[in-house]
Amino acid sequence: MSFHLSGSNFRLEHATLVGSLNDEEGNPQEIRFNLDEVLGNDDGRFSWGGVDFSETAQNITLSIEGGAAVPVLRAILQSADGEWCEADVNLAERLENINGQLEFV
């Protein structure tokens, strides 16, 4: 289930996504999901399956965008040569609500 369509009150606490997801019965479950455990920095770009993107990131933000209310994580990531690059990733690409828990798939 698309987590952003089955939850509310999403925000970031540094690199941790915090909010509420509905379980299969519609009951809200509070979640805390450390994005550093599933996102890395690959030469200035977000990389699914990597780790610790926030160690080389500035201005990390979360916004819900467009008519489909897409959850977009944005940051300025440092590349291997030290340049700072604007980067974004759609969190709904790989994060799902599994019965009120946010899981990386």
DSSP file (Angstrom, degrees, kcal/mol; ACC not computed):
  #  RESIDUE AA STRUCTURE BP1 BP2  ACC     N-H-->O    O-->H-N    N-H-->O    O-->H-N    TCO  KAPPA ALPHA  PHI   PSI    X-CA   Y-CA   Z-CA
    1    1 A M              0   0    0      0, 0.0    96,-2.8     0, 0.0     2,-0.4   0.000 360.0 360.0 360.0 136.5    0.0    0.0    0.0
    2    2 A S  B >>  -A   96   0A   0     94,-0.2     3,-1.0     1,-0.2     4,-0.8  -0.460 360.0-151.0 -63.1 117.6    1.3    3.5   -0.9
    3    3 A F  G >4 S+     0   0    0     92,-0.6     3,-0.9    -2,-0.4    19,-0.2   0.876  90.6  56.0 -63.3 -38.2    2.4    4.8    2.5
    4    4 A H  G 34 S+     0   0    0      1,-0.3     3,-0.3     2,-0.2    -1,-0.3   0.704 109.5  47.0 -70.9 -17.7    1.8    8.5    1.6
    5    5 A L  G <4 S+     0   0    0     -3,-1.0    -1,-0.3     1,-0.2    -2,-0.2   0.537 114.0  47.5 -96.0  -9.3   -1.8    7.8    0.7
    6    6 A S  S << S+     0   0    0     -3,-0.9    16,-3.0    -4,-0.8     2,-0.3  -0.002 112.5  42.3-121.0  27.9   -2.5    5.7    3.8
    7    7 A G  E     -C   21   0B   0     -3,-0.3     2,-0.3    14,-0.3    14,-0.2  -0.867  60.4-151.6-154.9-172.4   -1.0    8.0    6.5
    8    8 A S  E     +C   20   0B   0     12,-2.3    12,-2.2    -2,-0.3    -3,-0.0  -0.966  60.3  46.0-160.1 171.9   -0.6   11.6    7.7
    9    9 A N  E     +     0   0B   0     -2,-0.3     2,-0.2    10,-0.2    -1,-0.1   0.823  64.9 178.1  57.6  39.2    1.5   14.1    9.5
   10   10 A F  E     +     0   0B   0      9,-0.1     2,-0.3    -6,-0.1     9,-0.2  -0.523   9.3 149.7 -76.0 138.6    4.8   13.2    7.8
   11   11 A R  E     -C   18   0B   0      7,-2.2     7,-2.9    -2,-0.2     2,-0.4  -0.959  39.7-109.9-156.1 167.8    7.8   15.2    8.7
   12   12 A L  E     -C   17   0B   0     -2,-0.3     2,-0.5     5,-0.2     5,-0.2  -0.869  12.5-169.2-107.0 140.6   11.6   14.8    9.0
   13   13 A E  E >  S-C   16   0B   0      3,-2.5     3,-1.9    -2,-0.4     2,-0.6  -0.887  77.2 -61.0-121.1  95.6   13.7   14.7   12.2
   14   14 A H  T 3  S-     0   0    0     -2,-0.5     0, 0.0     1,-0.3     0, 0.0  -0.548 122.1 -16.8  56.5-107.3   17.1   15.0   10.6
   15   15 A A  T 3  S+     0   0    0     -2,-0.6    20,-2.6    -3,-0.1     2,-0.5   0.192 117.1 101.3-107.8  16.0   17.1   11.8    8.5
   16   16 A T  E <   -CD  13  34B   0     -3,-1.9    -3,-2.5    18,-0.2     2,-0.5  -0.891  64.7-141.9-106.2 125.8   14.2   10.1   10.2
   17   17 A L  E     -CD  12  33B   0     16,-3.2    16,-2.7    -2,-0.5     2,-0.4  -0.742  24.4-173.6 -84.0 125.2   10.8   10.1    8.6
   18   18 A V  E     +CD  11  32B   0     -7,-2.9    -7,-2.2    -2,-0.5     2,-0.3  -0.932  25.8  96.6-121.7 142.8    8.1   10.5   11.3
   19   19 A G  E     - D   0  31B   0     12,-1.6    12,-2.7    -2,-0.4     2,-0.4  -0.968  63.5 -70.3 173.3-156.2    4.4   10.3   10.9
   20   20 A S  E     -CD   8  30B   0    -12,-2.2   -12,-2.3    -2,-0.3     2,-0.4  -0.997  32.7-169.6-133.9 132.9    1.3    8.1   11.2
   21   21 A L  E     -CD   7  29B   0      8,-2.8     8,-3.0    -2,-0.4     2,-0.3  -0.958  22.9-124.2-121.5 141.7    0.3    5.1    9.0
   22   22 A N  E     - D   0  28B   0    -16,-3.0    78,-0.7    -2,-0.4    79,-0.1  -0.660  23.4-141.2 -81.9 136.6   -3.0    3.3    9.0
   23   23 A D    >   -     0   0    0      4,-2.5     3,-2.1    -2,-0.3    77,-0.1  -0.211  42.2 -80.5 -82.4-175.4   -2.9   -0.4    9.6
   24   24 A E  T 3  S+     0   0    0      1,-0.3    -1,-0.1     2,-0.1    -2,-0.1   0.726 133.2  51.1 -62.2 -22.3   -5.2   -2.9    7.8
   25   25 A E  T 3  S-     0   0    0      2,-0.1    -1,-0.3    74,-0.1    -3,-0.0   0.392 121.5-105.9 -94.5   2.0   -8.1   -2.0   10.2
   26   26 A G  S <  S+     0   0    0     -3,-2.1    -2,-0.1     1,-0.3    -4,-0.0   0.535  73.3 141.3  87.5   7.1   -7.7    1.7    9.6
   27   27 A N        -     0   0    0      1,-0.1    -4,-2.5    -5,-0.0    -1,-0.3  -0.686  54.5-117.3 -84.2 132.0   -6.1    2.4   13.0
   28   28 A P  E     -D   22   0B   0      0, 0.0     2,-0.4     0, 0.0    -6,-0.2  -0.476  28.0-165.8 -72.0 137.2   -3.3    4.9   13.0
   29   29 A Q  E     -D   21   0B   0     -8,-3.0    -8,-2.8    -2,-0.2     2,-0.2  -0.990  20.2-125.8-123.3 126.8    0.2    3.7   14.0
   30   30 A E  E     -D   20   0B   0     -2,-0.4     2,-0.3   -10,-0.2   -10,-0.2  -0.500  32.5-165.2 -70.3 137.6    3.0    6.1   14.8
   31   31 A I  E     -D   19   0B   0    -12,-2.7   -12,-1.6    -2,-0.2     2,-0.4  -0.936  22.6-174.6-127.7 151.0    6.1    5.4   12.8
   32   32 A R  E     +D   18   0B   0     -2,-0.3     2,-0.5   -14,-0.2   -14,-0.2  -0.946  15.2 179.7-138.5 117.5    9.8    6.5   12.9
   33   33 A F  E     -D   17   0B   0    -16,-2.7   -16,-3.2    -2,-0.4     2,-0.9  -0.967  23.5-140.3-129.6 116.5   11.8    5.3    9.9
   34   34 A N  E >   -D   16   0B   0     -2,-0.5     3,-1.7   -18,-0.3   -18,-0.2  -0.643  10.4-165.7 -78.3 107.0   15.6    6.1    9.6
   35   35 A L  G >> S+     0   0    0    -20,-2.6     4,-1.8    -2,-0.9     3,-1.6   0.730  82.2  73.7 -66.4 -22.1   16.1    6.9    6.0
   36   36 A D  G 34 S+     0   0    0    -21,-0.5    16,-2.5     1,-0.3    -1,-0.3   0.692  88.4  63.0 -63.5 -17.3   19.9    6.6    6.5
   37   37 A E  G <4 S+     0   0    0     -3,-1.7    -1,-0.3    14,-0.2    -2,-0.2   0.632 118.4  22.2 -81.9 -13.5   19.3    2.8    6.7
   38   38 A V  T <4 S+     0   0    0     -3,-1.6    11,-2.6    -4,-0.2    12,-0.6   0.465 113.6  67.4-131.4  -7.0   18.0    2.6    3.1
   39   39 A L  E  <  +E   48   0C   0     -4,-1.8    14,-1.8    10,-0.2    15,-0.2  -0.970  53.7 175.8-124.3 132.4   19.4    5.7    1.2
   40   40 A G  E     -E   47   0C   0      7,-2.5     7,-2.0    -2,-0.4     2,-0.6  -0.639  33.8-108.7-118.3-179.5   23.0    6.4    0.4
   41   41 A N  E     -E   46   0C   0     10,-0.5     2,-0.8     5,-0.2     5,-0.2  -0.964  26.7-171.3-114.0 113.0   24.8    9.1   -1.6
   42   42 A D  S    S-     0   0    0      3,-3.5     3,-0.4    -2,-0.6    37,-0.1  -0.809  74.1 -45.9-107.7  89.1   26.2    7.9   -4.9
   43   43 A D  S    S-     0   0    0     -2,-0.8    36,-0.3     1,-0.2    -1,-0.1   0.873 124.2 -33.8  54.7  44.7   28.4   10.8   -6.1
   44   44 A G  S    S+     0   0    0     34,-0.7     2,-0.3     1,-0.3    33,-0.3   0.558 122.8  96.3  92.7   9.1   25.8   13.5   -5.4
   45   45 A R  S    S-     0   0    0     -3,-0.4    -3,-3.5    33,-0.1    -1,-0.3  -0.971  79.8-104.2-129.5 146.3   22.7   11.4   -6.1
   46   46 A F  E     -E   41   0C   0     -2,-0.3     2,-0.4    42,-0.2    -5,-0.2  -0.415  35.1-160.7 -64.6 143.3   20.4    9.5   -3.8
   47   47 A S  E >   -E   40   0C   0     -7,-2.0    -7,-2.5    -2,-0.1     3,-1.7  -0.947  11.6-137.8-133.9 111.8   21.0    5.7   -4.0
   48   48 A W  E 3  S+E   39   0C   0     -2,-0.4    -9,-0.2     1,-0.2     3,-0.1  -0.426  93.1  27.7 -63.7 140.1   18.4    3.2   -2.8
   49   49 A G  T 3  S+     0   0    0    -11,-2.6    -1,-0.2     1,-0.3   -10,-0.2   0.319 101.3 106.1  87.8  -7.6   20.0    0.4   -0.9
   50   50 A G    <   -     0   0    0     -3,-1.7    -1,-0.3   -12,-0.6     2,-0.3  -0.194  61.0-131.6 -86.4-172.3   22.8    2.5    0.2
   51   51 A V        +     0   0    0    -13,-0.2   -10,-0.5     1,-0.1   -14,-0.2  -0.964  64.9  19.6-141.1 157.9   23.3    3.9    3.7
   52   52 A D    >   +     0   0    0    -16,-2.5     3,-1.4    -2,-0.3     4,-0.3   0.783  53.6 158.8  60.7  38.6   24.1    7.2    5.6
   53   53 A F  G >   +     0   0    0    -14,-1.8     3,-1.7     1,-0.2   -13,-0.1   0.857  69.5  66.0 -56.2 -34.2   23.2    9.7    2.9
   54   54 A S  G >  S+     0   0    0      1,-0.3     3,-1.3   -15,-0.2    -1,-0.2   0.695  83.7  72.8 -67.9 -17.6   22.8   12.4    5.6
   55   55 A E  G <  S+     0   0    0     -3,-1.4    -1,-0.3     1,-0.3    -2,-0.2   0.750 110.7  30.3 -66.9 -21.7   26.5   12.2    6.5
   56   56 A T  G <  S+     0   0    0     -3,-1.7    22,-2.5    -4,-0.3     2,-0.3  -0.212 106.7 100.2-127.5  41.3   27.2   14.1    3.2
   57   57 A A  E <   -F   77   0D   0     -3,-1.3     2,-0.3    20,-0.2    20,-0.2  -0.932  44.6-169.8-131.2 151.6   24.0   16.1    2.9
   58   58 A Q  E     +F   76   0D   0     18,-2.1    18,-2.8    -2,-0.3    -2,-0.0  -0.935  69.2  17.1-130.5 156.5   22.8   19.7    3.6
   59   59 A N  E    S-     0   0D   0     -2,-0.3     2,-0.4    16,-0.2    -1,-0.2   0.892  73.2-169.6  51.7  52.8   19.3   21.2    3.7
   60   60 A I  E     +     0   0D   0     15,-0.1     2,-0.3    -3,-0.1    15,-0.2  -0.617  13.6 168.8 -76.5 125.4   17.4   17.9    3.9
   61   61 A T  E     -F   74   0D   0     13,-2.8    13,-2.7    -2,-0.4     2,-0.4  -0.942  28.1-148.0-137.0 158.1   13.7   18.5    3.4
   62   62 A L  E     +F   73   0D   0     -2,-0.3     2,-0.3    11,-0.2    11,-0.2  -0.993  21.6 173.1-123.7 133.3   10.5   16.5    2.8
   63   63 A S  E     -F   72   0D   0      9,-2.2     9,-3.3    -2,-0.4     2,-0.6  -0.994  30.5-135.1-139.2 148.8    7.7   17.9    0.7
   64   64 A I  E     -F   71   0D   0     -2,-0.3     2,-0.3     7,-0.2     5,-0.1  -0.918  39.9-169.7-101.1 118.8    4.4   16.4   -0.5
   65   65 A E  E   > -F   70   0D   0      5,-2.9     5,-3.0    -2,-0.6     3,-0.2  -0.835  25.7  -3.3-124.2 148.1    4.1   17.4   -4.2
   66   66 A G  T > 5S-     0   0    0     -2,-0.3     3,-1.5     3,-0.2    -2,-0.0   0.111  92.9 -56.6  74.8 176.6    1.7   17.5   -7.1
   67   67 A G  T 3 5S+     0   0    0      1,-0.3    -1,-0.2     2,-0.1    -2,-0.0   0.753 135.3  54.6 -64.9 -26.5   -1.8   16.2   -7.5
   68   68 A A  T 3 5S-     0   0    0     -3,-0.2    -1,-0.3     2,-0.0    -2,-0.2   0.401 108.2-126.5 -88.1   2.8   -0.7   12.7   -6.6
   69   69 A A  T < 5 -     0   0    0     -3,-1.5    -3,-0.2     1,-0.2    -2,-0.1   0.939  35.7-167.3  52.0  55.4    0.7   14.0   -3.3
   70   70 A V  E   < -F   65   0D   0     -5,-3.0    -5,-2.9     1,-0.1     2,-0.8  -0.575  19.6-128.6 -77.7 130.7    4.1   12.4   -4.0
   71   71 A P  E     -F   64   0D   0      0, 0.0    20,-2.5     0, 0.0    21,-0.5  -0.713  32.0-172.5 -82.6 110.6    6.5   12.4   -1.0
   72   72 A V  E     -FG  63  90D   0     -9,-3.3    -9,-2.2    -2,-0.8     2,-0.5  -0.911  14.8-156.1-112.7 124.4    9.8   13.9   -2.2
   73   73 A L  E     -FG  62  89D   0     16,-2.7    16,-1.9    -2,-0.5     2,-0.3  -0.852  18.7-173.9 -93.9 128.1   13.0   14.0   -0.2
   74   74 A R  E     +FG  61  88D   0    -13,-2.7   -13,-2.8    -2,-0.5     2,-0.3  -0.927  12.9 148.3-123.7 148.7   15.3   16.8   -1.3
   75   75 A A  E     - G   0  87D   0     12,-2.1    12,-2.7    -2,-0.3     2,-0.7  -0.975  47.9-110.0-163.0 166.3   18.9   17.6   -0.2
   76   76 A I  E     -FG  58  86D   0    -18,-2.8   -18,-2.1    -2,-0.3     2,-0.4  -0.956  43.0-163.9-104.7 115.1   22.1   19.0   -1.4
   77   77 A L  E     -FG  57  85D   0      8,-2.9     8,-3.0    -2,-0.7     2,-0.4  -0.796  16.9-123.1-106.7 141.8   24.5   16.0   -1.6
   78   78 A Q  E     - G   0  84D   0    -22,-2.5   -34,-0.7    -2,-0.4     6,-0.2  -0.671  25.6-142.6 -83.7 131.6   28.3   16.2   -1.8
   79   79 A S    >   -     0   0    0      4,-3.4     3,-1.8    -2,-0.4   -35,-0.1  -0.312  31.9 -95.7 -84.3 174.3   29.8   14.4   -4.8
   80   80 A A  T 3  S+     0   0    0      1,-0.3    -1,-0.1     2,-0.1    -2,-0.0   0.799 125.8  51.9 -61.4 -30.2   33.1   12.4   -4.7
   81   81 A D  T 3  S-     0   0    0      2,-0.1    -1,-0.3   -38,-0.1    -3,-0.0   0.317 123.9-102.2 -91.6   9.8   35.0   15.5   -6.0
   82   82 A G  S <  S+     0   0    0     -3,-1.8    -2,-0.1     1,-0.3     2,-0.1   0.409  76.2 137.5  90.4  -2.4   33.6   17.7   -3.2
   83   83 A E        -     0   0    0     -5,-0.1    -4,-3.4     1,-0.0     2,-0.5  -0.427  52.9-125.8 -73.4 152.8   31.0   19.5   -5.3
   84   84 A W  E     -G   78   0D   0     -6,-0.2     2,-0.4    -2,-0.1    -6,-0.2  -0.899  29.3-170.2-103.5 128.3   27.5   20.1   -3.8
   85   85 A C  E     -G   77   0D   0     -8,-3.0    -8,-2.9    -2,-0.5     2,-0.3  -0.947  24.3-122.6-124.4 134.8   24.6   18.8   -6.0
   86   86 A E  E     +G   76   0D   0     -2,-0.4     2,-0.3   -10,-0.2   -10,-0.2  -0.593  41.6 176.0 -71.4 134.2   20.9   19.2   -5.7
   87   87 A A  E     -G   75   0D   0    -12,-2.7   -12,-2.1    -2,-0.3     2,-0.3  -0.976  14.3-178.6-141.1 152.3   19.2   15.8   -5.4
   88   88 A D  E     -G   74   0D   0     -2,-0.3     2,-0.3   -14,-0.2   -42,-0.2  -0.986   4.2-169.5-147.8 158.1   15.7   14.5   -4.9
   89   89 A V  E     -G   73   0D   0    -16,-1.9   -16,-2.7    -2,-0.3     2,-0.8  -0.987  27.3-123.8-149.7 139.2   14.1   11.1   -4.6
   90   90 A N  E >   -G   72   0D   0     -2,-0.3     3,-1.7   -18,-0.2     4,-0.3  -0.753  20.4-158.9 -81.4 110.0   10.4    9.9   -4.6
   91   91 A L  G >> S+     0   0    0    -20,-2.5     4,-1.5    -2,-0.8     3,-0.9   0.755  86.5  67.9 -65.3 -23.8   10.1    8.0   -1.3
   92   92 A A  G 34 S+     0   0    0    -21,-0.5    -1,-0.3     1,-0.2   -89,-0.1   0.618  81.6  78.8 -72.5 -10.8    7.1    6.1   -2.6
   93   93 A E  G <4 S+     0   0    0     -3,-1.7    -1,-0.2     1,-0.2    -2,-0.2   0.882 117.9   4.3 -60.6 -38.2    9.3    4.3   -5.1
   94   94 A R  T <4 S+     0   0    0     -3,-0.9    11,-3.2    -4,-0.3     2,-0.5   0.406 112.0  85.5-133.3  -0.4   10.6    1.9   -2.5
   95   95 A L  E  <  + B   0 104A   0     -4,-1.5   -92,-0.6     9,-0.2     2,-0.3  -0.920  52.1 177.0-110.6 132.4    8.8    2.6    0.8
   96   96 A E  E     -AB   2 103A   0      7,-2.6     7,-2.7    -2,-0.5     2,-0.8  -0.936  34.1-116.6-132.8 153.3    5.4    0.9    1.5
   97   97 A N  E     - B   0 102A   0    -96,-2.8     2,-0.7    -2,-0.3     5,-0.2  -0.818  29.5-175.1 -87.1 113.8    2.9    0.7    4.3
   98   98 A I  E >  S- B   0 101A   0      3,-3.2     3,-1.0    -2,-0.8   -75,-0.1  -0.877  73.6 -40.4-112.6  95.9    2.7   -2.9    5.4
   99   99 A N  T 3  S-     0   0    0     -2,-0.7   -76,-0.3     1,-0.3    -1,-0.1   0.882 124.4 -38.3  52.2  47.1   -0.1   -3.1    8.0
  100  100 A G  T 3  S+     0   0    0    -78,-0.7     2,-0.4     1,-0.2   -79,-0.3   0.498 119.9 103.7  88.4   3.6    0.8    0.2    9.7
  101  101 A Q  E <   -B   98   0A   0     -3,-1.0    -3,-3.2   -79,-0.1     2,-0.5  -0.958  69.5-127.9-118.9 137.8    4.6   -0.2    9.4
  102  102 A L  E     -B   97   0A   0     -2,-0.4     2,-0.4    -5,-0.2    -5,-0.2  -0.728  35.5-178.6 -84.6 126.3    6.9    1.5    6.9
  103  103 A E  E     -B   96   0A   0     -7,-2.7    -7,-2.6    -2,-0.5     2,-0.5  -0.969  29.0-125.9-132.3 144.9    9.0   -1.0    5.0
  104  104 A F  E      B   95   0A   0     -2,-0.4    -9,-0.2    -9,-0.2   -10,-0.0  -0.747 360.0 360.0 -84.3 125.5   11.7   -0.8    2.4
  105  105 A V              0   0    0    -11,-3.2   -10,-0.1    -2,-0.5    -1,-0.1   0.360 360.0 360.0-123.7 360.0   10.9   -3.0   -0.6
